[in-house]
Amino acid sequence: MKRILGILILNFPFFIYAQSNNSQSIHWIRGLRWHKIEEQAKRENKYIFVDCYATWCGPCKEMDRNVYTDDSVIDHLNEKFISIRLQMDKTKNDDSDIIVQYADAESISTLYTVTSYPTFLFFSPEGLPIHKATGYKSPDQFVALINDALNPNKQYYSILKDFRPGKLDTSELIGLARSFRFSDKDLAEKIAVDYLARIPRQELGKPDNIKLMTEFKESKEIVQVATKYLNDIPKDPFSRRRLFNIEDKKLLIAFKNIPALKLVAMEYIRKLPQEKLYTLANLEIMAAFIQSSKDPWFRFFLENGKKIDEVVRKENLGRNYFVTNTYAEAIVDEVIHKELIYPCFDIADSLNRDVDWRTVFAVIKKKTCAALAIRNIINAKVNWYKYKTQKAEKQKVDATKWGEKFAIAFANKLEKYGVDTSGNGFMAAMTGNDLESSIYRYCNDQYIISKAIKWLQTVMISIPGFYYSYVYAGLLYKLSRLKDAISWQEMTIQVYLGDCFMQKKDPNSDNFYEEQVNVLQKMKKHAPVKDIIQFL
């Protein structure tokens, strides 16, 4: 657990506390109102650093564990800054030091547009805002941020006030654009546009510049730059290449919603020899521009799915992101859902009735084939009943009708396809979440529950810990396996406490611990099943 060292400073109604097991720690100021902090900054001629955080914020907790305990970060902050932490949300566990700063937290949130956490604010010794950034930073990144806050040429508020295109050195612009991307989107876009407009044309294709354009793909000006760049590649008589390289393909995909670029992509693919079609990069281009069943590449994916999936599986090995093993199916199914299934959802929802699944099946089968229709109906039923269940829960009306259908639909899907454990546990987590939301909450069928226990075992192998163990305990309880249920519920509590200890987290900081203890007590008293099912 974090060691909190409270040192009473005479003549000042606040505490400094140190956050670390190191002898050297950040001198956080607590329990002092903002005007008093400004007075102290002037008196000591120090800058002010404000960490705006929320109790539920994961990246904020990572900052506590990994960054604010770093010696270099500690040295930089303690030397020139008065450091404070402002909790931007409110909880029942807030102490008096946090409560006294509620008003200041609200005021700073409004004045400096604090909309995401963590947000870092820096002020001059006179109390004037000079710099701002958001999001988790590594120790090295945070030290660089501190240095930027002390550099007038990189201070956010100075640049915001004085920015003019053509004024700053291009070598500085790309870093500035990225540093302000999340804290001030408009300013970041202006800087990015200025940078791309001023660098030599032949440098636009460099990987980092391609990446910059994709990062700011919502900017109209950058859309124009990217469109012209991609349009000119096949036409450029002075270019050493007349086809797109891998970076250009990434850019083309990022701007797939630009109509002019769809023509560029179609012309590029048209000129490829047949054997070049089956590369992951070119398949990704085709997939990105399939927007309806009328697109020529839709039929290509529909008829060549097995070959496409073989290429994707083979070429995706070693790459650092997840592509589904049924890549072609996913592309085709997305179009089928968009054109044939989602409109039926809208009609049924507006009339508050169920979907006419027989009719939907017949339409899909006629347009494609029976196997594809079966697959899409299985997935569509899960999506539809999940939506209706969650809608009823949100409206606080009885969701049992839809929840029971959700449970059956999801069980049918798992019965046919099993538990998908691909994607480094991502798909297993999706399965665990849906199993909890359907079978755990709403199913009383003993056969389905027995199957669900086996499915959840597979999920928990991929995702160990307390995340689904309480669900497992609940399913056992539904089968009247009381001893096993109690054992798993006790294990859930112990694993959660161990996790809190490792993360230096107070178990009472949220309701999970209290909920699990309550459920355990109810299980031991043989309470009705409905009393032990949790809606977390």
RODO-2510 file (C-alpha; in nm, 4 decimals, decimal comma):
residues 536
     n   res          X          Y          Z
     1     m     0,0000     0,0000     0,0000
     2     k     0,1090     0,3565    -0,0556
     3     r     0,2740     0,5038     0,2462
     4     i     0,1209     0,8376     0,3327
     5     l     0,3507     1,0657     0,5250
     6     g     0,1619     1,3538     0,6797
     7     i     0,3741     1,6464     0,7942
     8     l     0,2011     1,9329     0,9611
     9     i     0,3459     2,2638     0,8413
    10     l     0,3178     2,5329     1,1069
    11     n     0,1133     2,8444     1,0274
    12     f    -0,0461     2,6831     0,7186
    13     p    -0,3821     2,4996     0,7295
    14     f    -0,2814     2,2257     0,4913
    15     f    -0,0712     1,9129     0,4623
    16     i     0,2004     1,7983     0,2302
    17     y     0,1931     1,4252     0,1668
    18     a     0,4456     1,2061    -0,0039
    19     q     0,3304     0,9365    -0,2425
    20     s     0,5909     0,6645    -0,2714
    21     n     0,7890     0,4096    -0,0838
    22     n     1,0979     0,6112    -0,1786
    23     s     1,2468     0,8554     0,0691
    24     q     1,2086     1,1199    -0,2012
    25     s     0,8511     1,1859    -0,3116
    26     i     0,6357     1,4445    -0,4820
    27     h     0,5324     1,7164    -0,2392
    28     w     0,1602     1,7166    -0,3083
    29     i    -0,0340     2,0016    -0,1485
    30     r    -0,3649     1,8951     0,0075
    31     g    -0,6576     2,0750     0,1623
    32     l    -0,5658     2,4228     0,0340
    33     r    -0,8015     2,6453    -0,1640
    34     w    -0,6904     2,7734    -0,5044
    35     h    -0,6357     3,1371    -0,4012
    36     k    -0,4068     3,0197    -0,1212
    37     i    -0,2105     2,8059    -0,3679
    38     e    -0,1660     3,1111    -0,5917
    39     e    -0,0416     3,3116    -0,2948
    40     q     0,2116     3,0436    -0,2059
    41     a     0,3322     3,0205    -0,5673
    42     k     0,3981     3,3950    -0,5793
    43     r     0,5688     3,3910    -0,2427
    44     e     0,8007     3,1019    -0,3374
    45     n     0,8317     3,2037    -0,7053
    46     k     0,7298     2,8545    -0,8157
    47     y     0,5144     2,7319    -1,1000
    48     i     0,1929     2,5406    -1,0247
    49     f     0,1223     2,1880    -1,1512
    50     v    -0,2346     2,0550    -1,1289
    51     d    -0,3188     1,6891    -1,1855
    52     c    -0,6919     1,6690    -1,2672
    53     y    -0,8020     1,3098    -1,2078
    54     a    -1,1085     1,0972    -1,1342
    55     t    -1,1366     0,8059    -0,8920
    56     w    -1,2616     0,5715    -1,1660
    57     c    -0,9924     0,6683    -1,4179
    58     g    -0,7598     0,3793    -1,5078
    59     p    -0,4846     0,5912    -1,6700
    60     c    -0,4876     0,8178    -1,3619
    61     k    -0,4104     0,5165    -1,1419
    62     e    -0,1338     0,4157    -1,3815
    63     m     0,0155     0,7636    -1,3386
    64     d     0,0112     0,7100    -0,9616
    65     r     0,1822     0,3717    -0,9875
    66     n     0,4335     0,4247    -1,2656
    67     v     0,5020     0,7953    -1,3104
    68     y     0,4627     0,9920    -0,9890
    69     t     0,6955     0,7439    -0,8192
    70     d     0,9721     0,7980    -1,0760
    71     d     1,2808     0,9755    -0,9370
    72     s     1,3254     1,1999    -1,2402
    73     v     0,9608     1,3102    -1,2327
    74     i     0,9830     1,3741    -0,8586
    75     d     1,2993     1,5842    -0,9016
    76     h     1,1538     1,7967    -1,1811
    77     l     0,8264     1,8671    -1,0013
    78     n     0,9697     1,9344    -0,6576
    79     e     1,2363     2,1704    -0,7881
    80     k     1,0181     2,4248    -0,9658
    81     f     0,6538     2,3439    -0,8970
    82     i     0,3912     2,3522    -0,6295
    83     s     0,1995     2,0337    -0,7085
    84     i    -0,1633     1,9647    -0,6314
    85     r    -0,4122     1,6959    -0,7244
    86     l    -0,7725     1,7888    -0,7950
    87     q    -1,0313     1,5111    -0,7806
    88     m    -1,2888     1,5992    -1,0461
    89     d    -1,5600     1,3541    -0,9374
    90     k    -1,7243     1,3048    -0,5980
    91     t    -1,7511     0,9862    -0,3927
    92     k    -1,8825     0,8896    -0,0510
    93     n    -1,5265     0,8114     0,0592
    94     d    -1,3899     1,1632    -0,0001
    95     d    -1,2026     1,3060     0,2970
    96     s    -1,2134     1,6671     0,4160
    97     d    -0,9089     1,7693     0,2095
    98     i    -1,0834     1,6612    -0,1106
    99     i    -1,4221     1,8042    -0,0141
   100     v    -1,2762     2,1487     0,0529
   101     q    -1,1530     2,1558    -0,3081
   102     y    -1,4850     2,0603    -0,4714
   103     a    -1,5567     2,4206    -0,5728
   104     d    -1,2061     2,4732    -0,7104
   105     a    -1,2278     2,1495    -0,9100
   106     e    -1,5560     2,2605    -1,0689
   107     s    -1,4201     2,6074    -1,1437
   108     i    -1,0988     2,4795    -1,3047
   109     s    -1,2901     2,2187    -1,5030
   110     t    -1,5055     2,4946    -1,6532
   111     l    -1,2347     2,7575    -1,7027
   112     y    -0,9836     2,5249    -1,8696
   113     t    -1,2200     2,2789    -2,0422
   114     v    -1,1207     1,9673    -1,8515
   115     t    -1,3196     1,6959    -2,0296
   116     s    -1,0941     1,3898    -2,0046
   117     y    -0,8641     1,2406    -1,7448
   118     p    -0,5946     1,2724    -1,6534
   119     t    -0,5595     1,6372    -1,7559
   120     f    -0,2405     1,8191    -1,6623
   121     l    -0,2461     2,1970    -1,6137
   122     f     0,0537     2,4214    -1,5568
   123     f     0,0448     2,7793    -1,4270
   124     s     0,3051     3,0522    -1,3946
   125     p     0,4087     3,1822    -1,0489
   126     e     0,1603     3,4627    -1,1133
   127     g    -0,1219     3,2091    -1,1522
   128     l    -0,1558     3,2467    -1,5316
   129     p    -0,2217     2,9297    -1,7377
   130     i     0,0763     2,8364    -1,9532
   131     h     0,0451     2,4714    -2,0557
   132     k    -0,2048     2,1849    -2,0823
   133     a    -0,1963     1,8180    -2,1812
   134     t    -0,4133     1,5098    -2,1418
   135     g    -0,3744     1,1332    -2,1204
   136     y    -0,1304     0,8892    -1,9670
   137     k     0,2390     0,9729    -2,0090
   138     s     0,5383     0,7512    -1,9437
   139     p     0,7984     0,8936    -1,7039
   140     d     1,0148     1,0153    -1,9952
   141     q     0,7134     1,1669    -2,1708
   142     f     0,6061     1,3398    -1,8516
   143     v     0,9507     1,4902    -1,7936
   144     a     0,9394     1,6178    -2,1535
   145     l     0,5952     1,7637    -2,0797
   146     i     0,7313     1,9458    -1,7742
   147     n     1,0135     2,0889    -1,9854
   148     d     0,7634     2,2017    -2,2498
   149     a     0,5650     2,3774    -1,9776
   150     l     0,8742     2,5795    -1,8915
   151     n     0,9562     2,6587    -2,2555
   152     p     0,7698     2,9676    -2,3885
   153     n     0,8038     2,8326    -2,7444
   154     k     0,6130     2,5149    -2,6543
   155     q     0,3648     2,6370    -2,3959
   156     y     0,0123     2,5570    -2,5024
   157     y    -0,1467     2,8865    -2,4017
   158     s     0,1347     3,0919    -2,5555
   159     i     0,0986     2,9075    -2,8866
   160     l    -0,2809     2,9331    -2,8686
   161     k    -0,2551     3,3094    -2,8240
   162     d     0,0158     3,3823    -3,0819
   163     f    -0,0178     3,1084    -3,3452
   164     r     0,0120     3,2241    -3,7061
   165     p     0,0759     2,9924    -4,0042
   166     g     0,4349     3,0116    -4,1193
   167     k     0,5665     3,1515    -3,7916
   168     l     0,7071     2,8394    -3,6216
   169     d     0,9899     2,6182    -3,7484
   170     t     0,8530     2,3110    -3,9286
   171     s     1,0780     2,0858    -3,7180
   172     e     0,8712     2,1846    -3,4138
   173     l     0,5264     2,1659    -3,5711
   174     i     0,4630     1,7913    -3,5943
   175     g     0,5411     1,7385    -3,2250
   176     l     0,3286     2,0360    -3,1220
   177     a     0,0344     1,9130    -3,3309
   178     r     0,0449     1,5774    -3,1573
   179     s     0,0949     1,7202    -2,8106
   180     f    -0,2225     1,9321    -2,8417
   181     r    -0,4254     1,6742    -3,0327
   182     f    -0,6418     1,5732    -2,7374
   183     s    -0,6323     1,8919    -2,5324
   184     d    -0,7159     2,1357    -2,8154
   185     k    -0,8225     1,9704    -3,1391
   186     d    -0,8698     2,2961    -3,3326
   187     l    -0,5251     2,4327    -3,2515
   188     a    -0,3643     2,0954    -3,3210
   189     e    -0,5321     2,0807    -3,6635
   190     k    -0,4114     2,4314    -3,7526
   191     i    -0,0552     2,3364    -3,6620
   192     a    -0,0759     2,0071    -3,8569
   193     v    -0,2134     2,1844    -4,1643
   194     d     0,0615     2,4472    -4,1423
   195     y     0,3240     2,1727    -4,1216
   196     l     0,1928     1,9702    -4,4174
   197     a     0,1544     2,2831    -4,6311
   198     r     0,5148     2,3903    -4,5756
   199     i     0,7168     2,0698    -4,6052
   200     p     0,8482     1,9698    -4,9519
   201     r     0,5923     1,7767    -5,1555
   202     q     0,8118     1,4694    -5,1825
   203     e     0,8235     1,4406    -4,8028
   204     l     0,4470     1,3909    -4,7664
   205     g     0,4941     1,0188    -4,8229
   206     k     0,7283     0,9674    -4,5295
   207     p     0,5787     0,7231    -4,2746
   208     d     0,5551     0,9800    -3,9960
   209     n     0,3815     1,2315    -4,2226
   210     i     0,1395     0,9649    -4,3452
   211     k     0,0703     0,8842    -3,9819
   212     l     0,0082     1,2521    -3,9062
   213     m    -0,2507     1,2767    -4,1846
   214     t    -0,4346     0,9707    -4,0533
   215     e    -0,4305     1,1136    -3,7003
   216     f    -0,6058     1,4275    -3,8267
   217     k    -0,8327     1,2661    -4,0830
   218     e    -1,1350     1,4611    -3,9535
   219     s    -0,9809     1,7903    -4,0713
   220     k    -1,1185     1,9123    -4,4050
   221     e    -0,7884     2,0770    -4,4920
   222     i    -0,5922     1,7585    -4,4263
   223     v    -0,8463     1,5562    -4,6246
   224     q    -0,7653     1,7827    -4,9187
   225     v    -0,3907     1,7351    -4,8703
   226     a    -0,4238     1,3560    -4,8456
   227     t    -0,6622     1,3332    -5,1420
   228     k    -0,4319     1,5340    -5,3682
   229     y    -0,1290     1,3364    -5,2554
   230     l    -0,2950     0,9987    -5,3275
   231     n    -0,4467     1,1190    -5,6534
   232     d    -0,1119     1,2379    -5,7828
   233     i     0,0911     0,9213    -5,7137
   234     p    -0,0155     0,7189    -6,0227
   235     k     0,0006     1,0294    -6,2430
   236     d     0,3357     1,1697    -6,1374
   237     p     0,5792     1,1283    -6,4322
   238     f     0,8715     1,2168    -6,2062
   239     s     0,7881     0,9608    -5,9385
   240     r     1,0018     0,6492    -5,9155
   241     r     0,6905     0,4530    -5,8319
   242     r     0,3502     0,4485    -5,9978
   243     l     0,1836     0,2206    -5,7418
   244     f     0,1069     0,2715    -5,3740
   245     n     0,3484     0,1528    -5,1100
   246     i     0,2364     0,0134    -4,7749
   247     e     0,2193     0,3570    -4,6098
   248     d     0,0087     0,4980    -4,8945
   249     k    -0,2303     0,2058    -4,8563
   250     k    -0,2734     0,2854    -4,4873
   251     l    -0,3560     0,6438    -4,5804
   252     l    -0,6004     0,5336    -4,8486
   253     i    -0,7836     0,3126    -4,5993
   254     a    -0,7915     0,5873    -4,3359
   255     f    -0,9708     0,8178    -4,5829
   256     k    -1,2049     0,5509    -4,7195
   257     n    -1,5130     0,7716    -4,6788
   258     i    -1,3878     1,0230    -4,9358
   259     p    -1,5729     0,9451    -5,2655
   260     a    -1,2845     1,0632    -5,4843
   261     l    -1,0506     0,8177    -5,3162
   262     k    -1,2826     0,5254    -5,3822
   263     l    -1,2205     0,5861    -5,7536
   264     v    -0,8463     0,5963    -5,6859
   265     a    -0,8681     0,2651    -5,4974
   266     m    -1,0781     0,1016    -5,7714
   267     e    -0,8333     0,2081    -6,0407
   268     y    -0,5393     0,0813    -5,8356
   269     i    -0,6974    -0,2611    -5,7768
   270     r    -0,8120    -0,2857    -6,1417
   271     k    -0,4539    -0,2605    -6,2639
   272     l    -0,3209    -0,5285    -6,0306
   273     p    -0,2415    -0,8737    -6,1736
   274     q    -0,4598    -1,1506    -6,0344
   275     e    -0,1904    -1,2913    -5,8035
   276     k    -0,1350    -0,9482    -5,6428
   277     l    -0,4969    -0,9287    -5,5287
   278     y    -0,4328    -1,1823    -5,2538
   279     t    -0,2063    -0,9831    -5,0253
   280     l    -0,3241    -0,8581    -4,6868
   281     a    -0,2584    -0,4928    -4,7733
   282     n    -0,4592    -0,5089    -5,0967
   283     l    -0,7379    -0,7130    -4,9379
   284     e    -0,7609    -0,4473    -4,6653
   285     i    -0,8017    -0,1785    -4,9318
   286     m    -1,0845    -0,3700    -5,0979
   287     a    -1,2499    -0,4403    -4,7630
   288     a    -1,2317    -0,0759    -4,6598
   289     f    -1,4223     0,0341    -4,9692
   290     i    -1,6955    -0,2326    -4,9588
   291     q    -1,9937    -0,0270    -4,8489
   292     s    -2,2800    -0,2147    -5,0139
   293     s    -2,3601    -0,5439    -5,1849
   294     k    -2,3428    -0,3580    -5,5170
   295     d    -1,9740    -0,2862    -5,4784
   296     p    -1,7741    -0,5188    -5,7068
   297     w    -1,5486    -0,6395    -5,4256
   298     f    -1,8451    -0,7623    -5,2191
   299     r    -1,8987    -1,0521    -5,4572
   300     f    -1,5217    -1,1137    -5,4630
   301     f    -1,5175    -1,1545    -5,0832
   302     l    -1,8360    -1,3615    -5,0877
   303     e    -1,7057    -1,6111    -5,3452
   304     n    -1,3403    -1,6279    -5,2370
   305     g    -1,3763    -1,6245    -4,8600
   306     k    -1,1655    -1,9333    -4,7835
   307     k    -0,8703    -1,8180    -4,9920
   308     i    -0,8900    -1,4671    -4,8476
   309     d    -0,8954    -1,6002    -4,4909
   310     e    -0,5913    -1,8196    -4,5610
   311     v    -0,3977    -1,5127    -4,6777
   312     v    -0,5073    -1,3080    -4,3776
   313     r    -0,4109    -1,5779    -4,1281
   314     k    -0,0741    -1,6330    -4,2935
   315     e     0,0254    -1,2657    -4,3376
   316     n    -0,1143    -1,1524    -4,0044
   317     l     0,1330    -1,3672    -3,8092
   318     g     0,3599    -1,1442    -3,6046
   319     r     0,1634    -0,8269    -3,6680
   320     n     0,0727    -0,6237    -3,3644
   321     y    -0,3036    -0,6046    -3,4108
   322     f    -0,5833    -0,8520    -3,4268
   323     v    -0,7547    -0,9588    -3,7487
   324     t    -1,0332    -1,2144    -3,7162
   325     n    -0,9743    -1,5651    -3,8534
   326     t    -1,2955    -1,5264    -4,0553
   327     y    -1,1948    -1,1971    -4,2129
   328     a    -1,3960    -1,2388    -4,5323
   329     e    -1,7052    -1,3480    -4,3397
   330     a    -1,6830    -1,0402    -4,1180
   331     i    -1,6697    -0,8070    -4,4200
   332     v    -1,9609    -0,9782    -4,5955
   333     d    -2,1698    -1,0038    -4,2780
   334     e    -2,1254    -0,6330    -4,2056
   335     v    -2,2857    -0,5482    -4,5409
   336     i    -2,5660    -0,8025    -4,4916
   337     h    -2,6457    -0,6568    -4,1502
   338     k    -2,6373    -0,3017    -4,2806
   339     e    -2,8638    -0,3666    -4,5794
   340     l    -3,0961    -0,6481    -4,4748
   341     i    -3,0964    -0,6869    -4,0966
   342     y    -3,0641    -0,3446    -3,9327
   343     p    -3,3622    -0,2009    -4,1252
   344     c    -3,5726    -0,4871    -3,9851
   345     f    -3,4432    -0,4018    -3,6375
   346     d    -3,5564    -0,0425    -3,6800
   347     i    -3,9060    -0,1418    -3,7917
   348     a    -3,9525    -0,3981    -3,5146
   349     d    -3,8209    -0,1577    -3,2516
   350     s    -4,0517     0,1237    -3,3621
   351     l    -4,3500    -0,1145    -3,3372
   352     n    -4,2205    -0,2704    -3,0127
   353     r    -4,2431    -0,6224    -3,1487
   354     d    -4,0052    -0,9038    -3,2341
   355     v    -3,8258    -0,9394    -3,5674
   356     d    -3,9834    -1,1629    -3,8328
   357     w    -3,6837    -1,3950    -3,8504
   358     r    -3,8273    -1,6302    -4,1158
   359     t    -3,8717    -1,3465    -4,3599
   360     v    -3,5250    -1,2065    -4,2890
   361     f    -3,3722    -1,5516    -4,3367
   362     a    -3,5467    -1,5981    -4,6715
   363     v    -3,4280    -1,2603    -4,7999
   364     i    -3,0636    -1,3221    -4,7020
   365     k    -3,0706    -1,6758    -4,8454
   366     k    -3,2032    -1,5467    -5,1781
   367     k    -2,9343    -1,2781    -5,1993
   368     t    -2,6457    -1,5030    -5,0887
   369     c    -2,6802    -1,8642    -4,9728
   370     a    -2,8337    -2,0747    -4,6940
   371     a    -2,5107    -2,1101    -4,4937
   372     l    -2,4534    -1,7365    -4,4879
   373     a    -2,8183    -1,6760    -4,3946
   374     i    -2,7924    -1,9167    -4,0992
   375     r    -2,4733    -1,7544    -3,9729
   376     n    -2,6149    -1,4046    -3,9963
   377     i    -2,9439    -1,4943    -3,8300
   378     i    -2,7599    -1,6573    -3,5372
   379     n    -2,5493    -1,3444    -3,4825
   380     a    -2,8380    -1,1073    -3,5506
   381     k    -3,0567    -1,2712    -3,2858
   382     v    -2,7845    -1,2216    -3,0242
   383     n    -2,7431    -0,8558    -3,1214
   384     w    -3,1166    -0,7873    -3,1338
   385     y    -3,2106    -0,9496    -2,8039
   386     k    -2,9066    -0,7980    -2,6344
   387     y    -3,0166    -0,4528    -2,7533
   388     k    -3,3781    -0,5046    -2,6370
   389     t    -3,2641    -0,6393    -2,2988
   390     q    -3,0273    -0,3501    -2,2352
   391     k    -3,2913    -0,1021    -2,3498
   392     a    -3,5435    -0,2428    -2,1014
   393     e    -3,2830    -0,2394    -1,8224
   394     k    -3,1955     0,1203    -1,8984
   395     q    -3,5622     0,2187    -1,8922
   396     k    -3,5970     0,0314    -1,5615
   397     v    -3,8795    -0,1891    -1,6889
   398     d    -3,9047    -0,5673    -1,6656
   399     a    -3,6427    -0,7059    -1,9053
   400     t    -3,7188    -1,0740    -1,8379
   401     k    -3,8980    -1,1353    -2,1694
   402     w    -3,6079    -1,0083    -2,3784
   403     g    -3,3408    -1,1355    -2,1401
   404     e    -3,4634    -1,4937    -2,1655
   405     k    -3,4546    -1,4720    -2,5466
   406     f    -3,1104    -1,3170    -2,5286
   407     a    -2,9912    -1,6104    -2,3175
   408     i    -3,1311    -1,8674    -2,5618
   409     a    -2,9882    -1,6871    -2,8651
   410     f    -2,6460    -1,6569    -2,7079
   411     a    -2,6473    -2,0210    -2,5971
   412     n    -2,7356    -2,1258    -2,9534
   413     k    -2,4426    -1,9231    -3,0870
   414     l    -2,1962    -2,0788    -2,8407
   415     e    -2,3402    -2,4240    -2,9059
   416     k    -2,2672    -2,3871    -3,2775
   417     y    -1,9402    -2,1929    -3,2757
   418     g    -1,7921    -2,2434    -2,9284
   419     v    -1,5986    -1,9821    -2,7303
   420     d    -1,3714    -1,7620    -2,9415
   421     t    -1,0460    -1,7089    -2,7508
   422     s    -0,8609    -1,5230    -3,0265
   423     g    -0,7447    -1,1635    -3,0129
   424     n    -0,5283    -1,1970    -2,7020
   425     g    -0,8320    -1,2589    -2,4828
   426     f    -1,0452    -0,9814    -2,6343
   427     m    -1,3023    -1,2185    -2,7835
   428     a    -1,3065    -1,4264    -2,4650
   429     a    -1,3870    -1,1119    -2,2681
   430     m    -1,6704    -1,0295    -2,5079
   431     t    -1,8060    -1,3817    -2,4556
   432     g    -1,7786    -1,3503    -2,0773
   433     n    -1,9598    -1,0161    -2,0790
   434     d    -2,2466    -1,1451    -2,2932
   435     l    -2,2744    -1,4656    -2,0923
   436     e    -2,3075    -1,2600    -1,7762
   437     s    -2,5660    -1,0265    -1,9325
   438     s    -2,7794    -1,3117    -2,0654
   439     i    -2,7521    -1,6591    -1,9128
   440     y    -2,6279    -1,5521    -1,5688
   441     r    -2,8976    -1,2879    -1,5282
   442     y    -3,2003    -1,4312    -1,7048
   443     c    -3,1720    -1,8048    -1,7766
   444     n    -3,3236    -2,0735    -1,5554
   445     d    -3,2877    -2,3622    -1,8002
   446     q    -3,0695    -2,6198    -1,6252
   447     y    -2,9230    -2,7579    -1,9488
   448     i    -2,8162    -2,4147    -2,0761
   449     i    -2,6733    -2,3199    -1,7369
   450     s    -2,4700    -2,6431    -1,7257
   451     k    -2,3320    -2,5664    -2,0712
   452     a    -2,2638    -2,2074    -1,9692
   453     i    -2,0457    -2,3259    -1,6809
   454     k    -1,8231    -2,5106    -1,9283
   455     w    -1,8129    -2,2137    -2,1655
   456     l    -1,7203    -1,9822    -1,8802
   457     q    -1,4376    -2,2146    -1,7767
   458     t    -1,2841    -2,1543    -2,1199
   459     v    -1,3255    -1,7788    -2,0772
   460     m    -1,1587    -1,7823    -1,7355
   461     i    -0,8569    -1,9705    -1,8706
   462     s    -0,7997    -1,6771    -2,1063
   463     i    -0,8928    -1,4156    -1,8444
   464     p    -0,8031    -1,5342    -1,4947
   465     g    -0,8865    -1,3400    -1,1806
   466     f    -1,2078    -1,2200    -1,0212
   467     y    -1,3633    -1,0749    -1,3372
   468     y    -1,5952    -1,3684    -1,4067
   469     s    -1,5540    -1,5863    -1,0977
   470     y    -1,8592    -1,4304    -0,9287
   471     v    -2,0591    -1,5132    -1,2431
   472     y    -1,9324    -1,8693    -1,2197
   473     a    -2,0409    -1,8799    -0,8551
   474     g    -2,3851    -1,7518    -0,9529
   475     l    -2,4296    -2,0183    -1,2204
   476     l    -2,3337    -2,2892    -0,9718
   477     y    -2,5864    -2,1473    -0,7268
   478     k    -2,8564    -2,1653    -0,9956
   479     l    -2,7833    -2,5384    -1,0252
   480     s    -2,8184    -2,5740    -0,6446
   481     r    -2,4493    -2,6604    -0,6104
   482     l    -2,4369    -2,4500    -0,2947
   483     k    -2,1045    -2,5683    -0,1539
   484     d    -1,9242    -2,5049    -0,4849
   485     a    -2,0984    -2,1692    -0,5309
   486     i    -1,9946    -2,0484    -0,1844
   487     s    -1,6381    -2,1654    -0,2434
   488     w    -1,6136    -1,9710    -0,5703
   489     q    -1,7729    -1,6629    -0,4178
   490     e    -1,5211    -1,6709    -0,1309
   491     m    -1,2415    -1,7069    -0,3846
   492     t    -1,3757    -1,4043    -0,5762
   493     i    -1,3468    -1,1917    -0,2640
   494     q    -0,9976    -1,3141    -0,1785
   495     v    -0,8650    -1,2651    -0,5329
   496     y    -1,0167    -0,9164    -0,5465
   497     l    -0,8539    -0,8222    -0,2146
   498     g    -0,5225    -0,9542    -0,3424
   499     d    -0,5588    -0,7506    -0,6595
   500     c    -0,6355    -0,4382    -0,4572
   501     f    -0,3233    -0,4991    -0,2477
   502     m    -0,1050    -0,5361    -0,5571
   503     q    -0,2515    -0,2209    -0,7126
   504     k    -0,2381    -0,0294    -0,3844
   505     k    -0,6113     0,0281    -0,4079
   506     d    -0,8652     0,0659    -0,1287
   507     p    -1,1166    -0,2240    -0,1661
   508     n    -1,3904     0,0135    -0,0487
   509     s    -1,3191     0,2661    -0,3243
   510     d    -1,6034     0,1160    -0,5282
   511     n    -1,9059    -0,1058    -0,4600
   512     f    -1,7640    -0,4343    -0,5930
   513     y    -1,6199    -0,5609    -0,2657
   514     e    -1,9326    -0,4782    -0,0664
   515     e    -2,1526    -0,6426    -0,3313
   516     q    -1,9513    -0,9673    -0,3226
   517     v    -1,9587    -0,9884     0,0558
   518     n    -2,3361    -0,9347     0,0555
   519     v    -2,3859    -1,2069    -0,2047
   520     l    -2,1714    -1,4491    -0,0041
   521     q    -2,3811    -1,3891     0,3071
   522     k    -2,7007    -1,4485     0,1087
   523     m    -2,5626    -1,7717    -0,0380
   524     k    -2,4829    -1,9007     0,3091
   525     k    -2,8423    -1,8266     0,4107
   526     h    -2,9748    -2,0126     0,1028
   527     a    -3,1429    -1,6999    -0,0329
   528     p    -3,3577    -1,7200    -0,3488
   529     v    -3,1616    -1,7105    -0,6762
   530     k    -3,3012    -1,3699    -0,7700
   531     d    -3,1387    -1,2203    -0,4599
   532     i    -2,7865    -1,3272    -0,5492
   533     i    -2,7822    -1,2231    -0,9177
   534     q    -2,5797    -0,9031    -0,9576
   535     f    -2,6237    -0,6292    -1,2177
   536     l    -2,2728    -0,4811    -1,2141
***
